Amino acid sequence: NAGVTQTPKFRILKIGQSMTLQCAQDMNHNYMYWYRQDPGMGLKLIYYSVGAGITDKGEVPNGYNVSRSTTEDFPLRLELAAPSQTSVYFCASSYAGQGLGDTIYFGEGSWLTVV
Amino acid sequence: AQTVTQSQPEMSVQEAETVTLSCTYDTSESDYYLFWYKQPPSRQMILVIRQEAYKQQNATENRFSVNFQKAAKSFSLKISDSQLGDAAMYFCAYRGPNTGNQFYFGTGTSLTVIP
């Protein structure tokens, strides 16, 4: 029962480098999200998607890009990494049907350090 | 965007005692769900309990229960018979029908359990 799978789990980037965090879910959820969590802080929404081909900005989208070509995959692209992007990144998914009680499922997180 | 406020950045409790974590939220919606999530040091996000706004009865899950006061927009989590494994960051979250089915998270409360 895989759920939400994120890769890589740890990564060190140099300033100005780019990378993609991969995220896949096998629960046929229509909603997918990317959050970041800075040390000792809460979750901030970067981008989200309500279905394949549809993405939208969250609270802190600058410096990131996403795409959603399939229901299962939702990669997050970091362009020109900056130290301010040092954080733990969480991919998540949920089902938004007629009921709102479905919970959100999180991946295990990706620790990113920009040096 | 909805606002979820957790006014207690840190709390501590003696093992076997009871502790209550506070959460308030701001909304104009009448039907919505509220959630409590636990994030242990592993950073995995775990659903603790959920409550539908239309339900009068407070949700309970074993040692975890909520005090839901809809008029006051308050949603506190009570942990009874606290155990060392309860030590974690706890996040309150809101999900409503007219806010894009998004999950809005509070900033978290760090709970320490003292043996």
Boltz contact constraints between the chains, C-beta under 6 A:
constraints:
  - contact:
      token1: [A, 42]
      token2: [B, 105]
      max_distance: 6.0
  - contact:
      token1: [A, 42]
      token2: [B, 107]
      max_distance: 6.0
  - contact:
      token1: [A, 42]
      token2: [B, 108]
      max_distance: 6.0
  - contact:
      token1: [A, 43]
      token2: [B, 105]
      max_distance: 6.0
  - contact:
      token1: [A, 96]
      token2: [B, 101]
      max_distance: 6.0
  - contact:
      token1: [A, 100]
      token2: [B, 33]
      max_distance: 6.0
  - contact:
      token1: [A, 100]
      token2: [B, 95]
      max_distance: 6.0
  - contact:
      token1: [A, 101]
      token2: [B, 33]
      max_distance: 6.0
  - contact:
      token1: [A, 103]
      token2: [B, 47]
      max_distance: 6.0
  - contact:
      token1: [A, 104]
      token2: [B, 103]
      max_distance: 6.0
  - contact:
      token1: [A, 106]
      token2: [B, 45]
      max_distance: 6.0
  - contact:
      token1: [A, 109]
      token2: [B, 43]
      max_distance: 6.0
